[in-house]
Amino acid sequence: MQRADCPKGRRCDSGLYGQTNERDWEGRLKQIPLASSGSISITVDHSGADARVRLSGRIDVDSSPDLRDCLLAILSEEPLPRAITVDLAGVPYIETSGIATLIEALRIARHHQTIFCLQGLNGSVLRLFEVTGALTLFEAGNCGQKAS
């Protein structure tokens, strides 16, 4: 999943509307930014056997496919990550299509015995997870902490 235009030993961050900036990275952290749609930015950090997906922006019917593609790509890696954490702290708005995408990834992760956790739920995003009952699905996982 490393972008071809990202020089070895560098981390390339994609900003809104596909802009790219380079920053140095160090240690065992491998960050893979993905192309972003106009409403969401997705960055994947690999550290050891774990993956962290950082989301920033709105998750709606237009951006959910980008999130789905990202999560399915991570869940297709060899070897599979031991744990995947999706950080929603930068998400001010999510539609049910986004929740459906996260539930699909949770189901696949559980099938592969990969830990799948949510982090940074707050405000209206947390309320939607509570109202739909989806929050209990993620809390039942082996995350070691609540999703909120």
C-alpha positions, 0 to 999 in steps of 0.5 A: 500500500506504500505510494510509489511517489513517496520516497523511501524513508519518508512519509507522505501525508495527503491533505484535502483534495489530494495535496501531498506534503512530506515529513520525516518519520522515525522509528518503527512507525510506518505511515501510509496516507491514502488519497482523500475525497473532499470530505475525509482524510484517511491515514494508516499508521503501522507500528509493529503488529498493529495498525491505526487508522486516523480519520479526519472529516465527515463520513458520509455516503460519498466518503464511506467507500474510501473508508471501506477500501482502506479497511479491507486493504488492511484486513487483506495484508499478509501478515494480518495486523494483530489489532486495528484501531480506528481513531474517530476523534477527527470526525465531527459527523458520520452517517449510517453508511459509515457505521455499516462500513465499520461493522463490516470491518469488525465482522471481517476482523473477528473472522480473522481473529484480529482485534478491531477497536474504535477510539475517539468517539464523541459528540454526535458521532458517539450519540449515533453509535449509541442510538443505533446500538452499534456501540455495544458491538464494538465494546464487546470486542477484545479491546481492553477499553470502551470505544468512547 
